Amino acid sequence: MSVKSTIYKILRVWNDVDAVKKGRAGKRIGRRTAGKAAGKAIRKLFK
């Protein structure tokens, strides 16, 4: 695992914790699932 991917994983967890503290976890989860779904759809289009 590269240093860059490790840093990104740490920051993702950090941002999740921050969202929970500020009460914005639902928004964050929704955006993440929407992003994953969009990525899958785009992948299917260009496959």
N, C-alpha and C positions, 0 to 999 in steps of 0.2 A: 504494500500500500504506500502510495506516495505521500509526501508531506502535505501537499496541496489538498488531497482528498481527506486526509485526517483533519486538517484545519476546517474544511467545509463541514464535516460531520460534527465537530465540536461546536461550531457556530450555529448549526441547525438546532442542536439540543439546547444551546444557550438561549436562542431566540424562542424556542418552544416554552422554556421555563419563564422567560420574560413575558410572553403572551399570557400564560396562566396567571402570573402575578397581577397583570394589568386587566385581566378579565376579557381578553380578546382571543381566547383559545378557539372558540367556535369559528370565528372569521378565518383564522389561520388554517384550521383544518379544512374548511370549505375551499379556500384558495388552493391548498395543496392537492386536494382530490380533483379539483377542476383542472389544474395544471397537468396532473398525471393523465387524466382522461383525454385532454387535448393532445398531449404528446403521443398517446397510443393511436388516436385518430389520424394524426399527421403521419405517423409511422406507417399505418395501413395504406394511406393514400400514395405514398412514395415507395412502396415496397415492390 
